[in-house]
Amino acid sequence: MRISELSRRSGVPVATIKYYLREGVLSPGELSSRTQASYDESHLKRLALVRALVDSAGLSIARTKEVLAAIDRPQPLLDLLASVTGADEDGDVERPRARAVADAAGWGDVETCGGPMGRLEESLVALESAGFDVSEEQLLALAELMDGVAEREVAGIPADDAAAAAEYVLVGTALVAPVLLALREVGHVHHSVRRFVAPR
Amino acid sequence: MRISELSRRSGVPVATIKYYLREGVLSPGELSSRTQASYDESHLKRLALVRALVDSAGLSIARTKEVLAAIDRPQPLLDLLASVTGADEDGDVERPRARAVADAAGWGDVETCGGPMGRLEESLVALESAGFDVSEEQLLALAELMDGVAEREVAGIPADDAAAAAEYVLVGTALVAPVLLALREVGHVHHSVRRFVAPR
């Protein structure tokens, strides 16, 4: 199909498609003449994925490009996970708050996982510096609940097909996060109503 | 203290403090001369909160201003929650995916809560349009875990002091979200190692 039809079927403006082509998050169509390229169903599918990552998950174009490159490059699943999460970065940096939570939560095996542990440390430091007090007990309870979330998500990774696994992990990590935060907010309203409006 | 000392003690550059003053997220100091203002501990505390909301929680300056205004304005807690979450918006719009999850999760009382339900619907639509399949069973399990998170968080709201409650809800909602997502990612690594590297 031509770019105009790709635009019509995907709902993405032609100018935006051209931008994605320039940025390399969408692969070029096959040249059907000197000035015209032809696109197929794979472009339509990839375009939907790009929109989801950029619009819904809020990824930058650069990060989207990395994610798509990781999907397209066959590699062992743990290497993939490491590159997605940045688990292979800065394993030696001390992260006392994150370490304390990880130990208490039974995540003793994640000592070298720099990316997520770094983000955990940063987010805990931010809480502290905002003067927002979360008790150790509360933090551990939240960690156990998020452990349950992670366990369920990892159980859903298709183990027999590396490409499918890659897509599942990358897209899932990015796109399920807003679902989880929205579920939490609906839960906030529900429990606030129960606690403050209609206490039993 | 003068702006230079406020900058030194907070670690925030003078130019950034001036920007916050212009944007109204930091209240003006008391004029000690025609060209000089004096700041106190309350400015230091507020500055830490602004940094946390902007840098860690990733809020825009406009949203930060709204959040701070809500903290500063005494109001009943549920009104506050509604304005924070946008629960009072668009209650009549149909949101079939969000509705199905909310009913299954036992959140029957959140029918008019537009903001969170709208975000839930949007995030579910985004999953769908990216072709990412989450089973009903999986979604319900995630909803139950996030319900547990929300319940614990709401239980921590100080009920006797409206101003403290406001700050807790607003700052907590924004600043705990990155902690939850980081906990989930550490959990991903832990469970991936268990499943794919050292299966029992």
Interface residues (C-beta under 8 A of the other chain):
Chain A: K45 A48 L49 R51 A52 L53 D55 S56 A57 L77 L78 L81 T85 A87 A98 V101 A102 A105 G106 W107 D109 V110 C113 G115 P116 M117 R119 L120 E122 S123 L124 A126 L127 S129 A130 G131 F132 V134 Q138 L139 A141 L142 A143 L145 M146 D147 G148 V149 A150 E151 R152 E153 V154 A155 G156 I157 A159 Y168 V169 V171 G172 T173 L175 V176 A177 P178 V179 L180 L181 A182 L183 R184 E185 V186 G187 H188 V189 H190 H191 S192 V193 R194 R195 F196 V197 A198
Chain B: K45 A48 L49 R51 A52 L53 D55 S56 A57 L77 L78 L81 T85 A87 A98 V101 A102 A105 G106 W107 D109 V110 C113 G115 P116 M117 R119 L120 E122 S123 L124 A126 L127 S129 A130 G131 F132 V134 Q138 L139 A141 L142 A143 L145 M146 D147 G148 V149 A150 E151 R152 E153 V154 A155 G156 I157 A159 Y168 V169 V171 G172 T173 L175 V176 A177 P178 V179 L180 L181 A182 L183 R184 E185 V186 G187 H188 V189 H190 H191 S192 V193 R194 R195 F196 V197
